[in-house]
Amino acid sequence: MIKSGEIFASINQKDGMVVFKDDPEKYDSPDMFLKLQDDMARVMELNKQIIKMEEEIMLNLMYVKKSIGNQDEDLITGHSKSFVGDPSE
């Protein structure tokens, strides 16, 4: 991770200690602004895709039937996935 630049640190070979350092990037250059802007656009697009996929799943008849079927089984057996407290009570 140090070599790839994911974290900024050095390892003291003598005693095996790791010294963490501050990120040298100041985040104040036009290039960094464009990178952050691109990253934010990519994240927003991924969020849209996730929302669309969630909607498709929630409207999927097989999913609805399975989820309702599981709830029916929970009601019949008396089990609830949202149980809070000591399960031995």
Sequence and secondary structure as in RCSB ss.txt:
>XXXX:A:sequence
MIKSGEIFASINQKDGMVVFKDDPEKYDSPDMFLKLQDDMARVMELNKQIIKMEEEIMLNLMYVKKSIGNQDEDL
ITGHSKSFVGDPSE
>XXXX:A:secstr
 TTTTSS EEE TTT  EEE   S  S SHHHHHHHHHHHHHHHHHHHHHHHHHHHHHT HHHHHHHHHHHHHHH
HHT  TT  S TT 
